[in-house]
Amino acid sequence: MTDIRRTAHHRSRGPGRLAGLLMAMLVVLGLAGSTAIAAPDGPAQPAASTVAVPARAMDAVSAMQPSWNLGNTLDAIPDETSWGNPKATRELFKTIRAQGFRSVRIPVTWSAHQSTTAPYSIDAAYVKRVKEVVDWALAENLYVVLNVHHDSWQWIEKISTDHDKVLARYNALWTQISAAFRSEPRTLLFESVNEPGFADATAAQKTALMNELNTSFHKIVRTSGGGNKSRLLVLTTQGGTPSQDLMDDLYTTIRALRDSNLVATVHYYSWYPFSVNIAGGTRYDEAARNDADDAFSRMHDTFVAKGIPVYVGEYGLLGWPDHNHPSRIERGEALKYYEHVGHLARVAGVTTALWDPGAWAYLDRATLRWTDPALFAWIRSSWTTRSGTTSFDKVFVAKSSRITAKSLTMNRNGTTFRGLWHGGAKLAEGRDYTVFEDRLTLTAPALTRLAGDRDHGVSATLEARFSKGLPWQIDVVTYDTPVLSNATGTAEKFTIPTKYQGDLLATMEATYADGTNAGPTSWTPYQEFNKAFSPDYANGTIVLTTETLTSLRDGEPATLTFHFHSGAKLRYEVTKSADSVTGTAVKES
């Protein structure tokens, strides 16, 4: 995953390819006697591993399921701890193995530790550290995928305009990695490059460059001897994207190489509007489910059905979980995504690697505990079975009005509904709830009892239990329609006083009177959660970000429509005049 987002750069075409190929040959020859990768105590010894790797690549990759990423660590720039994670330890890999993972992907960014001029030597101490981490994982009987990570956007993307130098450096990099790890067991896999993109190139040029990198990587590793002769090699599409055209390009490359030990890799981060909560993507709805269905079907049909294993080197959601910021994706909707992807991976016959940036997401690297154990339970369950869900994980009961029955649609996912529980007590069907086909209805008397004193917020949590998988939690939420108040501020800081009254913010639309979109994202009125706006529940405000405020047209009112998970919609008018910002709540007529 490319964690640091940047704008595209535009450059002219670089020197000729022949000069670059000659340079690459000189680099390879020169590195044969280089001491850049030599260990201080002599030749590196292979890591201990008792894993019997199946001979067939398809079976070996299947044995790697499930997989986990050591993200934001050795791929951090410039050093291992630069992005907030502690140094990796062997205890970390013991934990990962004990939690049921069978393989790890160890992303590595080499750029800060590799010379930018020929012979492009890698610092020996850095190679030694990478090898130490890899060997710890192998010693815990984990398969390991080792790659070239953020180098892709740091310098490899310039290959279209500086072809020969970039290719020479890339070849030198893999020549040194291959030499350093040639004695490792077959449980170590090499991945050509992470999410490569090519600046200032046509579609045809990008296809050719992707093929060139994958093919060059393959040749260098295979001719480096030792265990690299039969090591499983992972080849990627452009950007790691699972679109049909790019997977077709990769299939063409793999087929032309005529090597039975090749693996295709792509990444999957869900339907983009849902993954970051933009363009109204607040639910894991039909559009999001179809996107996943289609992506995994394409993986199967393009590769698996033709005998080529697939390693989904990264999956997750781009904007969730993030325990340092308000949750931009509603929890139950996120759980549906993980449940669904686990199912699709089994159907497609692919191996999936959870992208874990550490610190603020899944596994706390300092404590070696899951930041959200219940979330991980859903991820782990998805590896082997389906779980039932409902159309939403909340029912909203208005405090200011009479309580009425509320209905949800059950998604049985091949399971059988067993009933509803509140704590240790099973609710009575017919009295507390009814089921008609897939419609689950909570009765008014049951909701009245569960709402209790009717304070704003979660009044009770129910469990819908199914014949297999995990129970699905349903919160009974007491709320009243939120209230927005007038405010003033500056173009640097503006917040809207908000009485949430038990409700939760889902998304925000922003438009001008002429119908055009307002806010930093111009292609949709629904702005991105936490980027354009963000709820501050503790302080009772909605924050409009500086990015949003500076994007507003001077002197022209913009209408903001805030959508809440209860279904409530509130309008608010905001106007920027020079450095001053005023906001007015719009009363509904």
N, C-alpha and C positions, 0 to 999 in steps of 0.2 A: 504494500500500500504506500502511496506517496503521501506522506503526512504533511509536508510543507508544500502548500499550493503556490504556484507562481504563474505569472503571465508568460505567454509564448514570446520567444525572441526570434527575430528575422535576420538571416544572414545570407550572404552570397555563397555560391558554390565554391568549394575548396580545391586543392590541387588534384592532379590526375590520379586515377586508380592504380596505374602501373607503378608509379613512384611509391605509393602506399604499400603495395604488395611487396616490393623490394625491401622497403623499410621493415615490414613485418617479418620477412625472412631473416634479416639481419638481427632483429630483436630476438627471435627464437633461437638462432644459433648462438648469439651472445649470452643468452640466459642459461645455456647448457652448463656453463662453468661458473655461473653466478653464485655468490654466497648469500644473496639477499634472503633466501628462504631456508638456509641451512640451520638446523637446531644446534645449540652450543655443544651438546654432548654427542653429536654424530647423527646418523640417519634416524629419522622419526620411526617409532615403533607403532604398529597397528593397534587400535583400541581393542580391548577385550569385548566380545559379544557372543552370546550363546544362541542368537536368533538364527534359525535355519531358513534362509531366504529361498522361497520357491524359485524354480528355474524359469518359469514363465513370467514375463513382466506383468501380465494381467493379474496373476495370483499374488505376486509380490506387492503390487500397489493395493490390492484388496486387503492384504494383511496389514497395511499401514493405516487402515481406518479404525478409529478417528485420529485426526492430526491436530496439532496446535502450533501457533506461531510465537516465537520469542521476539515479539515486535518491539520497536523503539529501544533496542539494546545495542547489539553489534551493528545494527543499521543506523544508529543515531549518529549525528554529525556535530562535532568532529570525532567524539569519543563515546565509549560505551555508556557512560552515565550522563551524557549531555542532555538527554530528554527526560530526565526525572526518575529513571529506574536504577536500582542498585546493580552492581556487577552480578552476572549470572554465577550460580553455584551448582555444585553437583546435587545438593539437596533440592534445588528447584526441579531438576529432572526426575529425582526420586518421587517428588510430589506429583508431577505430571503423569508419570507411569502409574502411580498408585490410584490416580483419579480416573484411570481407564483409557488414557491416550496410548496409542501404539506407535506414533511417530511425531517428530517435531520438525518444523521448518525453521532454520536459523538464518534469517536474513542478515547479510553483511554488506556494509558500504565500505569500499576499499579506498575511495578517492583521497581522503585525508592522510592516508598511509602509503600512497603510491606516488612515485615520482611522475611528474607531468611531462618529462622529456625522456627520450630513449636512454637506457633500455627499459624505462618504466618499472623500476624495481619496487617491490613491496617491502616495507620495513619488516625485518626479521622478527622483531618483538611482537608485532601485530599478528603475523602469521602464527607465531607460537601461541598467542592468546586465543585466536580463533580455533586452533587445533585443540587446545585444552578444553574449550567449551564443547566442541564437537565430540571429543573423546569421552567427556563426562556423560553426554547423552547416549552415546553408543554403548558405554559400559552399563547403563541402566536398561539395556536391551530395547532401546528405541531406534527405529529407523530415523535417519536424519536427512533433510534436504538442505544443502548448502548452496547459496546463490551469490550473484552480483546484484545488489539491491538499488539504493538511491543513486548509484553511479549512472543509472539510466537517464535521469533528468539533469544530473550535474554536468555530464560531459558526453555521454553516448548519444544523446539526442542531436548533437551537433554533427553527426556522421554525414548528414546530407550536404553540409557545406564545408566540412573539413574531413572528408572521407578517409584519406590515407592515414592521417595521424590518429584519428579515433580508432580506426580498425587495428592499427599497429598496437595501440595501447590496450585495446580489448583483447587482442590475441596474446599480448605479453602477460596480461592479467591471468588469463586462463591457463597459459603455459606454466606460470608459477604455482597457481592453485593446484593444477593437476600433478605437478611434481611433489608438492608438499603432502598431498593426500593419496598418492598412488598406492600406498600399502594398506590403506584402510579397508575394512570388510565391505562386502556388497550391501550392507545395510546403510551405507552412506550413498546418497544420490547427489548429483550435481544438477543445478538449474541454470540455464543459459543467462538469463537476465530478467529482472523484475519490471513489469509494466512498461516496456519500451515505447517511446514515442519519437517521432522524427520531425524536427522543425523544418519549415520551408521545403517541403517535398510534396509532389503529387501523390495520388493514391497508388499509382503504378510504381513510383519510386519507393514508397514506403513498403510495399509488398516485397520488392526486390531487396531492400535493405534488411527487412526482417528475416528473409530467407538467408541472406548472406551471414548475418550474425549467428543464427542457429546452426547453419552449415559449418561455419568456421569453428564455432565452439565444439561441434561434434568431432571434427577432424583433429583438432588439437588434443582433446581428451583421449580419443581412441588411439592416437599414435604415441601417447605418453607412457605406455607400458604399465606393468603391474596390474593391479586390480581395475585400472581404468579401461582395460580392453573389453570388459564385459559389464562395467558399472552401468546402472540404470541412469539414463540421461533425460532430463526434463526440458522440453522445448515449449516455448510460449507463443501466444498470439501477440499482435500489437496491443499494447496497453493491458494485456491479460484479459481482453474483452471477449466474451463468448458469442459474438455476433456470427451469423452463418458465413458471411464472406470471409472473415478473418480466420475462422476455424477451417474453412475450405482451403485457404492458403497454407495453413499449418499442416493440414492433412497431406497436401501436395508435397511439402518439404519432407515430412516423415516417410511418405511412401517412396520418394526418390532416394532416400538414404539407405533403404533396404537393411535396416538394423532392427532386430527383434527386441532390443533392450531400450526402446525409446518410449517416453511417456509424454502425453500432451498435458499442458496446464493452462487453466483460465482462472479468473476470479469472479466472484459473484457477491454483489452488495445490494441486491434487491432492486426493485423499480425505483428509479432515482427520486421521484416526488415523495414516495413513502420513506425512503432511506434517510432523507434529511428533513422531511416535513416542509415541503414547498408545493406550490401549485395545487393546494387542497388535498395533499396526500396524507390525511390524518388517520386513515384506517387501512388495515391490511385487507383491502377490498378485492373485487374481481380483477381489476386492472393489475394490482400487485401480484395476486395469485397466478394470473395468466402469464405474467412476465417470468415468474419462476418456473412454471410448467414448461413454457417454451424453451427457456434457457437450458434446463436439464435434459429435455427431450433432444435438443440439438446436440448436446454433448454426447449423449448415447448414440444417436443415429450417425453422427459424423465420425466418431472414434470408437467407442466401445463395441458397437455392432460390427465393426471391421477389425476387431482384435487389438486395438490400441487403447491402453489404459489411460484414464483421466485422473489427474490430481488437481482438485480445486484448491489451489495454493493459498487462497484467502477467501473467507466468507464472513459475513456479519452485516452490520448496518453502519452506514457512514456517520450517523449522528447519534448513535445510542449503543451501549450505555455510556454516559458521561457524568460521573458523580460529582464533578466540579461545577456543573451548570444545571439549570432546570431541565427536566426531562422533556425533550422535544418530541419524543414518540411515546404515545400512551402505552403503558406497560403490557396490558393484555394483548394489544395489537402486535407488539414486538414478540411476545411469546408465541403467537400464532405463526409468525414468520419462521422462527427457529424450529417449531414443530413441523412445519410444512417442508422446510429445506431438508431436515433430517430424513423425512419420508421420501422426498424426491431423489436424494442421493442414493438411497437403497434401491429404488426402482430403476434408476439409471445405471447403477453399478459403478459409481464413482467414489473416490475418497475425498473427504472435505477437511480443510485445515482452518480452524477458527483463528481469525486475526485478533491477537490480544496485544494491545499497546501497553498493558500493565497499568500500574499506578491508579488511574481513574476509571478503569473499565472492568476487567474480569478478575484476574488473579493478582492479588497484592503481592508483589515480589519481596517485600520486606517481611511480611508475616507468613507468606506462603498459604494464605487463606483466600477463598473466593470472596470478593467484595459483596456479592449478592448470591448467597448459596441457593436460594430458591430459583433464581434465573439459571444457574448452572445445572440445577436438577432437571429443568426443562430441556436444556441442551443435551445433557447426558441421556435422558429418556428418549430423545428423538433418534439416537443412534440405533435403537433396537425396536421401537414400537411407536404406534400412534397414540395420541391422547385426544379426548373430546374437548371441545370448546363451545362458547356461545357467541352470538353476534356482537356482544360487548361484555366487558367484565364489570360493569356497573349498572345499577338501576338508580335513577334519581327520583327522590321523593320530595316534593316541594313542601317546605315548612308552612308556608302561608296559605295553603289550600288543603282541602279534604284529600286524604290518601285514597287512591284508586289502584286497581290491579295493574301490574306492569308485565310486559311480555318480552322474551328474548327468543331468538332462533338458535336452535342447537346445531352445531356442526359435529356430528357423531364421529366422522373420520373412520368409519369401519368398526366402531365400538358400539356397545349397548349401554344405554343410560340406566343407572342403578338407583338414582334418587338424589335428594338434596339433604345436606347436613348443616346444622349450625352448632359449631363446637362438637361435642360428642353426641348431640341429639339429632336423630333423623326426623326430618319434617314429614308430615303426613300428606300423602298424595290425595287430592280431592278437597282437603281442608286448607292446607297451606299452599299448595301449588297444583296445577293441572298440566297435563301433557297431551297435546293433540298433534299427531305426526311429529314435526320438528319444532313445534311451538311450545315453549316452556313459559307458563304464566304464573307469576306470584300473586296470590290473592290479596285483596285489600286488608282483611283481618291479620294475615301473616305479616304484611309490611308494617301495619300499625304497631304490632307487637315488637317487631324487629327495630323499628325506628326509635323506640324507647322515649327518652326525654326530648328527642327531636332537636338536639343541638346541631349546628352546622358541621358537616364533615361526615366521615364514615361512621354509620351507626351500628352496622353489623357486617360480618363477612360470612358468606355461605360457601359451601363446597358442593359443586356438582360432580358426582362420582360416576365413573364409567367402568365398563367391564375390564379395561386394561388402560395402561398409561397413568398419568398423574391426574389428581383431582383438579378441577377448574374452579378458581375462586371468583366469587361474584360479590362485590361490595354494594351494600345498600347505603346510599349517600343522601343525607338530608341537606337540602340547599334552598336558597332563594336566588332569584335573578340577580346577578352582580350589578353593582352600581358604580358608574364612572363619574368623576368630578372634574370641573374646570381646573386649568393649571396654566402656569407660565414657566418659561425656562429659557435656555439658550440653545444655539445650534450644536453645542458641545454636550449639553446635558438636559434631558427633558424626560420627566416621568409623569404618568397619568395616575392620580389617586384612584385606587380600586378597592371596593369592598367585594371580595370574592364570594363570601357567604356560602362556603362549601363547594363552590363550582371550580372547575379547572379549565384553563385556557387551551384551546385547540389550535387556532390559527388566526391570521389577520389578513384581510383584504385591504388594499390601498388603491384608490382611484381619484382622478380629478373630475371636475364637472363635465369636461368634454368627452369623458369615457375612457381616456387613456390611463394607463397604469402609473401609479405613484410608487416610490420606494426604489431601493437599489436593484431589484430584479425587474427588468422591463417587460419580459415575455409573459408574465402572468400577474394578475392582481393579487394572488395569494403569495405573500412574502415568506421568506425562509425563517423558521423558528430559531431563536437565539442569534441569528445574524442580523435580522431587521428589527426584531422586537423580542422581548423576553419577559416572562412574568416574574415578579418578585413577591412571592406569597407572604414571606415573613414580614416585609415592610409595607404590604398593601399597595403595591404599585404595578403598573406595566411600564417597562423601560423601552423607550424608542432609542435604538442605537445611534451613535454618531454617524454611522454609514447611512442610515435612513434619513436622519435630519439634514445632512449635507446634500442628499440627493433631491430634496424637495425643491420645487420651483419657487423662486422668491415671490412673495406676495400673493401666491395662488393657493387657496384652501384645498387641502386634500382630505377626502373622507375615508376614515378608517373604519372597517367593520370587523369587530372582534367576535369570533365564533367560540363558544364554550362547549365542553363535552356534554352538558345537559341538553344541548340544543338551543340554548339562549344565544341571541345575536344582538350586539349593541353597537351603535354608530357613534363616531367621535370625529370632530372636525379639527384639524391642526393646520396652522398657518405659520410659515417662516418668513420673517421680514428682516433681512440682513442677519444680525446675530441673535435676534429675538424670536422666540417661538411661543405661540399661544395655542391653547387647546380648549375646546368647548364640547361638552357632552350634548349629543343630539337627542332631543326628546321625541319619542315615537308618537306620531299623530294618530 
